Amino acid sequence: MYIPKPGKPEKRPLGVPCVADRALQRSVAQVLSAIYEQDFLPCSFGGRPGRGAHQALASLHEVISGRKVEWVLEADLKNFFGSLNHEWMLRFVEHRGGDLRLISLIRRWLKASILEDGEIYANEEGTPQGGSISVLLSNVYLYYVLDLWFERVAKPRLRGEAYLVRYIDDFVLCFQYRADALRVQKALCQRLGKFGMTLEPTKTKLVEFGRFAQRHASKRGRKRPQTIYFLGFTLYCTRNRKGNFRVGLRTEKSRLRRSLMRLQDQMRRMRHLSIQEQADILNQMLRGHYAYYGIAGNIRALQRVHRAVERYWRIMLSRRSWKGTVLWKHFQHIKERFPLMRPKLYLPYSELQAIAVL
């Protein structure tokens, strides 16, 4: 089946395995995860037990703030799940887990035909998103293609410091020198091409970013340094109250618009429910939004979402009121009886630094 791709006109194919395959994939994924967790590098965060997007962001924050980083290569793989090479994938799994029964199962899952609109299509490349084992296989693939190559081949040949932070197919490379960044970018394209992958040009850029970026930006005719985007957040250069350099985080504009549109759509669909039910649903959605985007420095974006929800909720209540409009005075009484969850930081600066693992 196809699901909407946020921010893009095309849709993302989602593979739905049968019930027996889902159970078996989960079991195989648990076995392989126990094996590969002994090998995976600390720079990898997506789809691993005890790791997540917040740890990836915290590690990137710590690298840029506390290490010698002046240049950041923001990268994204083009159609990674759809272009994954089956033969290379099987060779990688055979290298660490050589059990023939596991290899046979993984080969059959990768090669499984696709049933769409009553017709069966062969699957010659890629791994369908939606299966329990897809994320683990993608981590194994990029562990050999990217992580090991960067740590053991690329870094020892560079003049300065370099760091990698990866969340599945989204990754960021940090460098001390621009020459190192350009050298790795060129070599990375060749490395990925060997395994049938390419970088997404619209999401790949080299940015001067770090503690001296403000000084260099003024020399280059810019008012402020450029920003980078990672896992739904915009990272920008700023300073704390003492005047020291700090990496700021705020919700990316497209993600913020998407969240507001989703909340408005939900309020339109539930406007005929009771006010208690509406408040419960809105608080559930706000709680989920705050839990992910409630990172230190992002309180203004959370407050913007809260204010927008309040305004639109009042509009929805007014449209179903026989008086025509719910005045703000009356709406304040409604909020006192059925309060909306206030913005909350789930990850303040102290915890942001504590969960960094690089």
C-alpha positions in Angstrom: 0.0 0.0 0.0 1.0 3.6 -0.4 1.1 6.3 2.3 1.5 10.0 2.0 5.1 11.3 2.1 5.2 14.4 4.3 6.0 17.5 2.3 6.2 15.7 -1.0 3.6 15.0 -3.8 4.8 11.4 -4.3 3.8 8.6 -1.9 5.9 6.1 0.1 5.4 2.4 -0.6 4.7 0.4 2.6 5.1 -3.4 2.5 2.7 -5.2 4.8 3.8 -8.8 5.5 1.4 -11.5 6.4 0.9 -12.4 10.1 3.2 -15.5 10.1 6.0 -13.5 8.4 5.6 -10.6 10.9 6.0 -13.0 13.9 9.0 -14.7 12.3 10.6 -11.4 11.3 10.4 -10.1 14.8 12.0 -13.3 16.1 14.9 -13.1 13.6 15.3 -9.4 14.2 15.8 -10.1 17.9 18.4 -12.8 17.3 20.4 -10.6 14.8 20.1 -7.5 17.0 21.7 -9.4 19.9 24.6 -10.3 17.5 25.1 -7.0 15.8 24.7 -4.9 18.9 28.2 -6.2 19.8 29.5 -4.6 16.6 27.5 -1.5 15.9 29.4 1.7 16.5 28.3 4.5 18.9 27.6 6.9 16.0 24.5 4.9 15.0 21.2 5.6 16.8 18.2 4.6 14.7 16.4 1.3 15.3 18.6 0.2 18.2 17.5 -0.8 21.7 18.0 2.0 24.2 18.8 4.6 21.6 16.7 7.1 19.7 16.4 10.5 18.0 17.0 12.5 21.2 20.3 10.7 21.8 21.3 11.4 18.2 20.5 15.1 18.6 22.2 15.3 22.0 25.4 13.7 20.6 25.4 16.0 17.6 24.9 19.0 20.0 27.8 17.8 22.1 30.1 17.2 19.1 29.5 20.7 17.7 29.6 22.5 21.1 32.6 20.7 22.6 34.8 19.4 19.8 36.9 21.1 17.1 34.1 21.4 14.5 33.9 24.1 11.9 32.2 22.4 9.0 29.1 20.2 8.8 28.1 18.0 5.9 24.3 17.4 6.1 23.5 14.3 4.0 20.5 12.1 3.2 20.4 9.0 1.0 18.2 9.0 -2.0 15.5 6.3 -1.9 17.6 4.2 0.5 15.0 1.5 1.3 14.0 1.2 -2.4 17.6 1.0 -3.7 19.2 -1.5 -1.2 21.1 -4.1 -3.1 20.0 -7.7 -2.2 23.3 -9.4 -3.0 25.4 -7.0 -0.9 22.9 -7.3 1.9 23.1 -11.1 2.0 26.9 -10.9 1.8 27.0 -8.6 4.8 24.7 -10.9 6.9 26.7 -13.9 5.9 29.9 -12.2 7.1 28.6 -12.1 10.7 25.7 -14.5 11.0 26.4 -17.4 8.8 23.5 -19.7 9.7 22.1 -20.9 6.4 18.5 -21.0 7.7 18.6 -17.3 8.6 20.2 -16.4 5.3 17.5 -18.4 3.5 14.8 -16.6 5.4 16.2 -13.1 4.7 16.7 -13.9 1.0 13.1 -15.0 0.7 11.9 -11.8 2.5 14.0 -9.6 0.3 12.9 -11.4 -2.9 9.2 -11.8 -1.9 6.9 -10.6 -4.7 4.6 -7.6 -4.2 0.8 -8.0 -4.5 -0.7 -4.7 -5.8 -4.1 -4.2 -7.3 -4.5 -8.0 -7.8 -1.2 -8.3 -9.7 2.1 -9.8 -8.6 5.3 -7.9 -9.2 8.9 -9.2 -8.7 11.1 -7.5 -6.2 14.6 -7.2 -7.4 16.0 -4.5 -5.1 15.2 -2.7 -1.9 13.6 -3.8 1.3 9.9 -2.9 1.9 9.3 -0.5 4.8 6.8 -1.9 7.2 8.5 -5.2 8.1 9.9 -5.8 11.5 13.3 -6.7 10.1 13.7 -3.8 7.6 15.2 -1.3 10.0 17.7 -3.8 11.3 18.8 -4.8 7.8 19.2 -1.2 6.9 21.5 -0.7 10.0 23.6 -3.7 9.0 23.9 -2.4 5.4 25.0 1.1 6.5 27.2 -0.3 9.2 29.4 -1.9 6.5 28.9 0.7 3.8 29.2 3.9 5.8 30.1 3.5 9.5 33.1 1.2 9.3 34.4 3.0 6.1 34.3 6.4 7.8 35.9 5.2 11.1 38.6 2.9 9.7 39.3 4.3 6.2 38.3 8.0 6.0 39.1 9.4 9.5 42.7 8.1 9.7 43.6 10.0 6.4 42.2 13.3 7.5 44.2 16.2 8.9 41.8 17.3 11.6 39.0 15.9 13.7 35.9 14.3 12.1 32.7 12.8 13.5 29.7 10.9 12.2 26.1 10.9 13.7 23.6 8.7 11.9 20.0 7.9 12.4 19.1 5.1 9.9 19.6 6.8 6.5 19.9 10.4 7.8 23.4 11.3 8.8 25.6 14.3 9.6 29.4 14.5 9.2 31.3 17.1 11.2 34.8 18.3 10.3 37.5 20.6 11.7 38.7 21.6 8.2 36.9 22.4 5.0 39.5 20.5 2.9 38.7 17.4 4.9 35.0 17.8 4.4 35.3 18.3 0.6 37.6 15.3 0.4 35.3 13.0 2.3 32.2 14.3 0.3 33.9 13.3 -2.9 35.0 9.9 -1.6 31.6 9.3 -0.1 29.8 9.6 -3.4 32.2 7.0 -4.9 31.8 4.7 -1.9 28.0 4.9 -2.1 28.0 4.4 -5.8 29.8 1.1 -5.4 26.8 -0.2 -3.5 24.1 1.3 -5.7 23.2 4.3 -3.6 23.4 8.1 -4.1 23.0 11.2 -2.0 19.8 13.2 -2.3 21.1 16.5 -3.8 18.3 18.6 -2.3 19.1 17.4 1.3 22.9 17.4 1.0 24.9 20.5 1.7 28.2 21.6 3.3 27.7 24.3 5.9 30.2 26.4 7.9 28.9 25.8 11.4 30.5 26.1 14.8 31.9 28.5 17.4 33.7 30.7 14.8 30.9 30.6 12.2 29.5 34.0 13.2 32.8 35.7 12.7 33.4 34.1 9.3 29.8 34.8 8.2 30.2 38.6 8.6 33.4 38.4 6.4 31.4 36.6 3.7 28.6 39.2 3.7 26.0 37.2 5.7 24.2 38.5 8.8 24.3 35.1 10.6 25.7 31.6 10.0 23.8 29.1 8.0 21.6 26.5 9.7 21.5 22.7 9.5 18.5 20.3 9.7 18.4 17.0 11.5 15.6 14.8 12.6 12.9 17.5 12.4 15.0 20.2 14.1 16.8 23.3 12.9 20.2 23.7 14.5 21.6 27.2 14.6 24.6 29.1 16.1 23.8 31.2 19.2 25.2 32.2 22.6 24.1 31.7 26.1 23.6 34.4 28.8 27.3 34.4 29.6 28.2 35.0 25.9 29.6 31.5 25.3 28.9 29.6 22.1 25.9 27.3 22.1 24.0 25.3 19.6 20.3 26.2 19.5 17.5 23.8 18.5 14.1 24.7 17.2 11.3 22.8 15.4 11.9 22.8 11.6 9.4 25.1 9.8 8.0 22.4 7.6 7.6 20.0 10.6 5.9 22.8 12.5 3.4 23.5 9.7 2.7 19.8 9.3 2.0 19.5 13.0 -0.4 22.4 13.0 -2.2 21.1 9.9 -2.6 17.7 11.6 -4.0 19.3 14.7 -6.4 21.4 12.8 -7.6 18.5 10.7 -8.2 16.5 13.9 -10.2 19.3 15.4 -12.4 19.5 12.3 -13.1 15.8 12.4 -14.0 15.8 16.1 -16.0 19.0 16.4 -19.2 17.2 17.1 -17.8 15.3 20.1 -18.4 16.4 23.7 -16.0 19.1 25.0 -14.5 16.6 27.4 -13.7 14.1 24.6 -12.2 16.9 22.5 -10.0 18.0 25.3 -8.8 14.5 25.9 -7.9 14.0 22.3 -6.1 17.4 22.0 -4.1 16.7 25.2 -3.1 13.3 23.8 -1.8 14.9 20.6 -0.1 17.8 22.5 1.6 15.3 24.9 3.1 13.4 21.9 4.2 16.6 20.3 5.9 18.0 23.5 7.5 14.6 24.2 9.4 14.7 20.9 10.0 18.5 20.3 10.3 19.4 24.0 14.1 19.9 23.8 16.0 22.7 25.5 15.8 25.9 23.6 12.6 25.0 21.7 10.0 26.4 24.2 8.9 29.2 21.8 7.9 26.7 19.1 6.0 24.6 21.7 4.2 27.8 22.9 3.3 28.6 19.3 1.6 25.2 18.8 -0.2 25.6 22.1 -1.6 29.1 21.2 -2.6 27.9 17.7 -4.5 25.0 19.2 -6.3 27.3 21.5 -7.3 29.7 18.7 -8.5 27.0 16.4 -10.3 25.1 19.1 -12.3 28.3 19.9 -13.1 28.6 16.2 -14.4 25.0 16.1 -16.5 25.5 19.2 -17.9 28.7 17.7 -19.0 27.0 14.5 -21.1 24.5 16.4 -22.5 27.1 18.8 -26.1 28.2 18.2 -25.1 31.7 19.4 -22.6 31.8 16.5 -19.4 32.8 18.5 -17.8 31.7 21.7 -16.4 34.8 23.3 -12.9 34.7 24.8 -14.4 35.3 28.2 -16.6 32.2 27.9 -13.7 30.2 26.3 -11.6 30.9 29.4 -14.2 29.3 31.5 -14.2 26.2 29.2 -10.4 26.0 29.5 -10.6 26.2 33.3 -12.9 23.2 33.3 -11.1 21.3 30.5 -7.5 22.6 30.5 -5.1 22.0 27.6 -1.7 20.7 28.4 0.8 23.5 28.7 4.2 23.3 26.9 6.8 21.3 28.7 10.5 20.6 28.1 11.0 16.9 28.4 14.8 17.3 27.7 16.3 20.3 29.4 20.0 21.3 28.9 21.2 19.2 31.8 19.7 16.0 30.5 20.6 16.9 26.9 24.3 16.8 27.8 23.8 13.7 30.0 22.4 11.4 27.3 25.1 12.3 24.7 27.1 9.1 23.9 29.9 10.2 21.5 
